[in-house]
Amino acid sequence: MHEIKKQVILIAGGTGLVGHRLVEMLDRNKYDILVLSRNPSQSNISGITFAKWDIDKQYIEKIPIPDHIVNLAGEGIADKRWTEERKIQLISSRVNSAKTIKKYLNDQRLKPLTYLSASAVGYYGDRNHTILTEESEPGTGFLSECCQLWEESALETGELCTRHILLRIGIVMSMHSGALPKMTMTSGFGVYNYFGNGDQYYPWIHIDDLCRMMIYCIENDQIIGTYNACGPNPVTNKSLIGEVKKVKNNFGIITPVPEFMLRLSMGEMASVVLNSNNVSTIKIQSEGFRFKFPHIALALQDLIGK
């Protein structure tokens, strides 16, 4: 039997929450994994090659020719308060990463098979209970502005590849980092907080389903364009917290954090927890993708209930 030639997957943002899990889930028998890093000498994961890049200088060191590129790079949206300087960082970390990859592809005259870029459901802005599809108009506010610029740069880079894929990602459920550990911070005291009136839709997704979706997109040539990357059954913030409480053995009380307090403490960044996005995933499901964790109770049981 002839040995099947491995394809090379280049990952930007491969050491972040999602990138790290994606690297773990990729089949090493199918793929050689190459991760871009600002400090490759400090990165050490067995079987993974790290390469230096600098998005401020738009530099990538010479690397093996990639078959697929996955760009997950970007500063954490809710990591720091949104000063004007921070807003610039949030946008530039996304836009400049795509520009850096674009420059490298142009300079090396490369045409990879796939360019898959992250975006976010923040694209839609605060839309109450409106069902949002990939064809829905962008919203207003900083989150939407950031996502629109992010997507523009991604599409420009994607044009240099055989096909481009854009995933508008929802709230990633993982116990390692992100939203879920923050939601359960006070559970040890028997307190579970929802935000505002709790009626806003949260488009959640289990981290493993998100990574499975990315791999599915890479491995199915018919998939091209923009897709919502959320669980198929969105829930309201208050309902989600209620499910967290159930998985935590129902001990404690559910109580609101008033909107005015969130606005006071978080400023404009409060939109991260107060925006409502009732996002449809019919498009990716119509491509044959099946969720392992289609309901929030299943996802939380897997993440918290173990």
Secondary structure, 3 states (H helix, E strand, C coil): CCCCCCEEEEEECCCCHHHHHHHHHCCCCCEEEEEEECCHHHCCCCCCEEEEEECCCCEECCCCCCCEEEECCCCCCCCCCCCHHHHHHHHHHHHHHHHHHHHHHHHHCCCCCEEEEEEEHHHHCCCCCCEECCCCCCCCCHHHHHHHHHHHHHHHHHCCCCEEEEEEECEEECCCCCHHHHHCCCHHHCEEEEECCCCCEECEEEHHHHHHHHHHHHHCCCCCEEEEECCCCCEEHHHHHHHHHHHCCCCCEEEEECHHHHHHHHHHHHHHHHCCCEECCHHHHHCCCCCCCCCHHHHHHHHCCC
